């Protein structure tokens, strides 16, 4: 089959979809994130977007309405599409029921997990720092149990999960629709990067908050995909 074809792939075998590259990405991503935190790059990157009186982009229509509110709306549409995908088999006919259910279930787990982690975090958002007009002191999110004087509950980025929670779509579609799966993955990554930039510019999150959300969703999805592949091997 022509690699550029958009028709479903029926000749692909489970061995073609090894999870080793996905685990390699997870490992390298973890090392990069640890290096980012060790270098204290969060403050260095976010300072150009703020002043002593806060973040000028906080209420800008592009960051607030398009990427923040619009991102939430888009996530809702994707969830609705996945529900329809499971209820009506007239869409993406070559996908198995196992793939459809796994995509929906894994995405929902990611969407629930990130807010749960946020609720346990003592790290405050950048707009809460005293150098930007707030009352918190910067404390690394890895200093567990150490409060920064602010409201906390800001790590990792919940809004970024509106994109990265759907990474499972790549794994779910790549057997039957490899070209569509790759395009979907690119779209998810672009949306996640845009959401992360918008939240950084608004002062709602540090860059690492978005990157950790991406890593958590990718790693959880990769681990969950083992169940998906085991089902394919048994078919």
N, C-alpha and C positions, 0 to 999 in steps of 0.2 A: 504493500500500500504506500502511496506517496505520502511522505511525512507532512506535507502541507495540506493534505486533504482534511476536510472538516467532517467527513462521514465517520460513523462509529467504527472503532477498531475491534475486530473480532478475532484477529490472529494473535494478539498479545497474550503472553503467558505470565503467570504470577511471578516467575523468576525475573521478569523484566522490571519488576517494581520492587526491587530490594530496598529496604529501609536504611541500608548503610549510609547512603549519601545524606539522608535526612538526619541521622544521628551525628554524622560528621559536622553538618551545619550547626546542630545544637551544641556540640562540643566547642567548636570554634567561636560560636556566638557567646557562649558562657565566658570563655577566656577574654574575648574582646570587652565584654561588659565589666568583668572584674578589673581589667586594665583601665577602663574608663573611670570607674569609681576610685581606683587607687590613685589616679592622676588628678582627682578633684576637678574634673572638667565641667561638671554641671553648672557651677556658678560662673565659670569663665565664659561659657557659651550663652548663658541666659542674661548676663548683665547688659550687653548691648541693647537688649529689648526693653530695658526699664530705666527708671530714674528714681530719685528719692521720693517722688510723689506717686509711684506706681507704674503701671504698664499702659502706655498709650493705646495699644491694640486690644485692650481687655474688652471693650464694648464696640469694637469696629464691626461693621456689618459682615465683612468677609470671614473674620475669625469666629464671631459669635453666631451669626445667622446661617452662613453657608456651611462652614466646616463643623461647627458644634451642633446646632439644632438640625441642620441638614444631614449630618452624619448619623444622628439618632434616627431620623426618618428613613434613611437609606437602609440602616440595619433592620428596622421593622419590616421594610419591603422584602429584604432577603429572607428573613424568617418566614414571612407569609408565603414566599415562593417555595421554600423548602417544605412547608406544611402541605401546600398544593401538590408538590412533587410526590409526596408520600400518599396523598389521598387519590390522586388521578394519575394513572400510568401513561397518559397520553403525551407527557413531556419526557424528553430524554429517554426514549424507549429502550436503549441498549443498557441502561443502568439496572442493576439488580435491586431487589427490595432491601437486601442487606446493606448495600452501598447507600441507598437513600436514607434508611433509618439511621445508619451510623453517622452520616453527615449531619443530620438534624440533631441527634443526641450529643455528639461531640461538641458542636457549636454551642448548644445550650449550656453544656457543662462549663465551657470557657466563659460564656457570658455571665454565669453565676459565680464562678470561682474568683474572678478578678475583683468584683465588688466586695466579696467576703474577705479577701486579703486586705483590701483598703480599710475595711472597718476595724481591723486589728492593728493598723499602722499608727504610730505616733508621729510620723513625719508630716509636717505642714507643707502647704503649697508655696511656691515662690512668692506670690503676692502677699503672703502672710509674714515675710521676713521684715525685720525692722529697717534694713537698709533700703527697702522698697516701700516704706510707709506703713508696714505692719508692726507686729509686736514679737514675732518669733526670732530666735537665733538659729542659724543654720546648724543642723545636726545630721550626720549621715544616716540614711535609712537602715544601715547595717548596725547601728548602735542600739541594739534591741533594749527596750525598757527605759531608754533615755528620752524624756520629753524635751521639746524645743521651745516651750512657752506659747505655742500656737494651738489651733484647734485640731491639728493632726488629720488623719484619715485621708492621706493624699498619695499613698504609694501602694501599688503601681497605678498606672493610668487606666481608669475605667473607660474613658471615652475611646482610647485606642482599641479597646476590645470590641468596639462597634465594627471594626474592620478585621482585626487579627483573629477574632473568634471564628471566622469563617474560613480559615486556612484549610479546614477539613475538606472543603469543596475540591481542592486540588487533588487530594488523595482519592476522594470518592469518584471523581470523573476521569482520572487519568487512564484507567484501563479501557473504557469504552470510547472516551472522547479526549484523546491526548492533547490535541491542539487547543480545544476549548479549556481544558484543565490548565494548560500553561498560561493562556490569556487571562483566566480567572485569577490565577496566582499573582500575576503582574498587577491586575486591578486591585486586589486586596492589599498588596504591598504599597501601591501608590496611594490608596485611600488612607491606609494606616500612617504613612509618612506625612500626608497632608494634615490629618487630624493631630498628629504629634506636633507638627510645626505650629499649627493654630493654637493649641493649648500652651505651648511654650511661649509664643508671642503674647498670649493673654495673661501669662503668669500663673496659669492653672497647674502646670506640671514642668518638672525638669526633663531634659531630653532622656535621661536614663529611665524615667518612669515609663515612657513610651517603649523604650527598647526592652525593658524587662517584661512588659506586657506581651510584646511580640515573642520574646524568648519562651515565656511560660506557655503561651498558646501553641507555639510551634512544637515544643517538647511534649506537652500533654497530648497533642494531636498525633505526633509520631508514635508515642507509646501506645495510644489507643488504636492506631492503624495496624498494630500487630494482630489484633483480633480480626480486623477486616481482611487482612491477607490470609490468615489461617482459614477463614471461611472460603476464600477463593481456591486455596489449595485442596480443600475437601470436596469441591464441586466437580 
